[in-house]
Amino acid sequence: MRAAAINLRALPEQRDLIDRAASLLGKNRSDFMLEAACERAQAVLLDQVFFRLDADQFQRFTALLDAPPSANPGLERLMAVKAPWDANPA
C-alpha cells in the first residue's frame, strides 16, 4: 500500500487519453500516471546543468577539473583488454 495520496484534476479528454495509454500497457491510471511523473521528474533533475558556486568554490571546482587524473590501475587493465568484437577469430 502506498503511503501518500496525490490528487489531480484533469479535463475528461486528458483522463481518457491517459486511460487509453495505460490500458495499452496493462496498467491502471494511477500506476501509469505515477510512473510517467517519476520518469519526467528524474529527467528534469538529471538535466540540471546549472549550479551556483561562489568565487572560492568555483576556483576549487576548476582546479579539480584541471588537475591531471590520478593513476587508476584497474581502469588501465580494463582499457588494455581487447573487445570480443575486435578479437580475431581463431
C-alpha positions as CSV (number, residue, x, y, z in Angstrom):
1,M,0.0,0.0,0.0
2,R,1.3,3.4,-0.9
3,A,1.8,6.0,1.9
4,A,0.8,9.3,0.2
5,A,-2.1,10.4,-1.9
6,I,-1.6,12.7,-4.9
7,N,-4.8,14.2,-6.3
8,L,-5.1,15.8,-9.8
9,R,-7.9,17.5,-11.7
10,A,-7.9,16.8,-15.4
11,L,-10.1,17.5,-18.4
12,P,-12.2,14.5,-19.5
13,E,-10.2,14.3,-22.7
14,Q,-6.9,14.2,-20.7
15,R,-8.3,11.5,-18.5
16,D,-9.4,9.5,-21.5
17,L,-6.1,9.8,-23.2
18,I,-4.3,8.7,-20.1
19,D,-6.7,5.8,-19.6
20,R,-6.1,4.6,-23.2
21,A,-2.4,4.7,-22.9
22,A,-2.4,3.0,-19.5
23,S,-4.7,0.3,-20.9
24,L,-2.3,-0.4,-23.8
25,L,0.5,-1.0,-21.2
26,G,-1.8,-3.1,-19.0
27,K,-1.6,-0.6,-16.2
28,N,-4.2,1.3,-14.2
29,R,-4.5,5.1,-14.4
30,S,-2.7,5.6,-11.1
31,D,0.2,3.4,-11.8
32,F,0.6,4.8,-15.3
33,M,0.5,8.4,-14.1
34,L,2.9,7.8,-11.2
35,E,5.4,6.0,-13.5
36,A,5.2,8.8,-16.1
37,A,5.5,11.5,-13.5
38,C,8.5,9.9,-11.9
39,E,10.2,9.4,-15.2
40,R,9.7,13.0,-16.1
41,A,10.9,14.2,-12.6
42,Q,14.1,12.1,-12.9
43,A,14.7,13.6,-16.4
44,V,14.3,17.1,-15.1
45,L,16.6,16.5,-12.2
46,L,19.2,14.8,-14.4
47,D,19.1,17.6,-16.9
48,Q,20.1,20.2,-14.4
49,V,23.4,21.6,-15.7
50,F,23.4,25.0,-13.9
51,F,24.6,25.3,-10.4
52,R,25.8,28.2,-8.3
53,L,29.2,28.5,-6.8
54,D,30.8,31.4,-5.1
55,A,34.2,32.6,-6.2
56,D,36.1,30.3,-3.8
57,Q,34.0,27.2,-4.6
58,F,34.4,27.9,-8.4
59,Q,38.2,28.2,-8.0
60,R,38.3,24.8,-6.2
61,F,36.0,23.3,-8.7
62,T,38.0,24.4,-11.7
63,A,41.2,23.3,-10.0
64,L,39.8,19.8,-9.7
65,L,38.7,19.8,-13.3
66,D,42.1,21.0,-14.5
67,A,44.1,18.6,-12.3
68,P,45.6,15.6,-14.1
69,P,43.8,12.3,-13.4
70,S,45.3,10.1,-10.8
71,A,46.6,6.7,-11.7
72,N,43.9,4.0,-11.9
73,P,45.5,0.6,-12.5
74,G,42.1,-1.1,-12.7
75,L,40.9,1.2,-15.5
76,E,44.2,0.8,-17.3
77,R,43.8,-3.0,-17.2
78,L,40.3,-2.7,-18.4
79,M,41.2,-0.5,-21.3
80,A,44.0,-2.9,-22.3
81,V,41.6,-5.8,-22.8
82,K,40.6,-6.3,-26.4
83,A,36.9,-6.2,-27.0
84,P,35.4,-9.5,-28.1
85,W,34.1,-8.0,-31.3
86,D,37.6,-6.7,-32.1
87,A,39.3,-10.1,-31.5
88,N,40.4,-12.1,-34.5
89,P,38.6,-15.5,-34.7
90,A,40.8,-18.4,-34.0
